[in-house]
Amino acid sequence: MQRSQLDLPETFPFETRLEARVGDINYGNHVGNDALLSLLHEARLRFLAVRGFSELDAGGCGLTMVEALVQYRAQAFRGDSLRIGVALQGLDRLGFDLLYRVTRESDGAEIARARTSLVFFDYARGKIARAPEAFRKAFENA
């Protein structure tokens, strides 16, 4: 089986902490793949909010996800405090990638690595949009 390579930066400019909740646990008694994407979503919202943006207003237009890649490294369980690092990469005229590292605080175990690819989107027109200048300026040195 061929696996995708996902290289992460040494450090992440943004980190947040989230707890694995009972609703995040699947029949295998660990955080499910759908729940992990939901945790990454919350981390993404917090990352954007620090710079004054949201998924509906990223400086004049919205954002929509076009791709997600998740690599699982270890299990996480209900009650685990998870540290999620987020870094922006590859900002261009239509979008960018966000890279994530999820670790368990109690022992530092790497739970997952992920990348989400987002494009700027004009929801009123239903079309991909160009990167707003305000967003580009906010992240030009990220």
N, C-alpha and C positions, 0 to 999 in steps of 0.2 A: 504494500500500500504506500503510495506516495503522499508525503505530508508537506504542507506549505511551510516555508521558513518565515518566521516572524521575529525580527530583530528589534529590540527595544533600547531606548536610551539608558544610559547609566543612572541619570537622575530625572525626576519628573517635576516640572515647575508647579504642578498643582496636585494636592492630595486631599482626600476626604475619607471619612470613616463611616461605614454602614454596618449594621448588624444583620446577620442572617436570621430571618423571621420564620415562624412555623409555616407560613404560607409559601416560603421559598423551598421547602423540603419536598422531595419527590418520593416515590415508592421505594427507591434505593436508600432512603434515609439520609440523603445528602442534598445540598443545593442543586436544583435541577438546571438544565441548560436554559430553559425559558426564563427562570428566575435570575440567572446570572446576567442575561441580557437586560433584564429590568433593572438590576443593580447598576450595570454600566450606564444605562439610560439616566438614572438618578445622578450618577457621578458626572455625566456629560452636562446635565442641566445646571449643576452646581458650578462646574468649570466655566460655563458660559456666563452665568450670573455674576461671577466675580468681576468680569469685564463689562457688565451692564447689558448683556445680550440674553436672548432666549431663542428657542427653536422657531418661534413665530416671528421674532424680530431680531435678526442678526445684522442690524445696522440699516434696515430699509427693506429687507425681504426675509423670507423664512429659510429654514434648512430642512432637507429630507435625506434620509439614509438610503444609499444605493447598494451598499455591501457591508457585510459583517463577517469577520473571521475570528473564531475563538479557539484557543488551544488550552485544554484542561491539563493541569499539572498535578493537582491533588484534590482531595475532597474537602468540602467545607460543610459544617453542620450547624443546626439551629443553635443560636446564641453566639456563634463565632463573631468576633469583631473583625471586620475586614477593612484593610487599608487599600484604597484604590487610587493609584497614580494615573494622571491623565497628561498627555503631551500632544500638542498639535504639530503636524508634519505636512509638508508638501502643499501649502496654500498656493493655489493658482487662481486663474480668472473665473473658474466655475465652482471650485470646491476645495476640499482638504481631507486629510485623514486625521483621526484621533487614535492614539495608541494608549493602551491601558495595561497596567500591571496590578493584579489583585493578590494581596498577601494576607495571611492570617496574623493578627497582631500578637497572639500569645506565643507563637514559636517562629514567626517569620517565614513560614512555609509559603511558597509561591503556589497559589490556587489556580490562577489562569493568566494568560496573556491574550490580548485582543486588539483588533483594529476595526474601526468603523469608518467607512468612507461616506462623506456627506457632500451634497451639492447645495448651492444656493437656489432657492425656489420661490417663484412668485405664485403664491397660492391663489390670488385673484384671477390670474391669467392661466394658471395650471401649467406653467412652463419653467424650465430651468432659467436662472437669472445669472447675471454677472456678479462677482464679489463686490459688495458695497465697500466704498472707500473707508468708511468708519471702521469696518471690521478688519480690513487689510492693515490699517494703521495700528489698531489695537494689538494685532498679533504679528506685526512685521519682524519683531525680534524674539518671538516665542520659540 
